[in-house]
Structures are given as structure tokens and as C-alpha cells.
């Protein structure tokens, strides 16, 4: 039995965060929150225009996701968020003590670029993938799972590691 906690599913765009997050939340019977749903409209417009977000753009968004996490400490939750830099993960972890974990969905640039190119109706253009890899600070404190497998196998791998 996995204890009630906040699980941040992280990785670059196209790594499968939403798919894996939903499956994981369902398996754990935790509420699911997609970080993309919390971006202010100005951030969405910026990304749609092909411009990467900077730290200032992300600050309020990360603080909001941390608030969602705090509000769901009693029930546990799965929150998907790129969490690319250590300082972003620090903001997301504020006031959560030891009641959270990061799950890093790891994959190669080529694999993820192929997935992004096939994706339709998403505001994050494939052209911004390199900017995400450029700022990615691979987490040392996370549960790391390869995305080069089927979604249910990824979730089972995460469950074993929890």
C-alpha cells in the first residue's frame, strides 16, 4: 500500500506525463491534476507562438501547483508538471515536508521528438523541445523511469519503486 502523498510526474514535454499521471492516479485512487491546466493564458500564448517560458513566466504557475499539492496532502494527489530545474522542484516542494516524491519520465531527445511530432492539438510546439532539454537538470532525488516501454509497464515500474 502506497502512503498518501503528492507525486509530481515530471519530464520534458512529450515524455508522457499526462498519460502516465492519469494512469498512476487511477491506480492509486488519488486525484489527478495536469499542470498545463494551471498555466495563465499569457504563458499559453507565449508557447503557442513558439517562445519558451522563462523563470519569471513559471514562478506564479509553480506556486499555484504547490498550493494544489498542499490542499491535497490529506488525500494524496498526482500532479504532472515538467519540473525541469532543481529550483522549480524546490518551489513545488515548499511546505510538503517528506510527503511528496518526484517521478522522472526519462527518454531520449529522438524518441520524444518523434512523439511530439505526432501529437495534435497541443499548444507546445515540437520546436520548443530542445529548449526544454537545454534547461533540464536531471533530478537526483526522483524515482526515474524509462519511457521506452508501454504506459502500463511504466506505471507498474513506478508502483514497484514507490
Secondary structure, DSSP 8 states (H G I E B T S, - for coil): ---S-EEEEE-STTS-HHHHHHHHHHHHT-EEEEGGGGS-HHHHHHHHTT----HHHHHHHHHHHHHHHHHTTTT-EEEE----SHHHHHHHHTT-TTSEEEEEEE--HHHHHHHHHH--S-SS-GGGHHHHHHH----SSSEEEESSS-HHHHHHHHHHH-
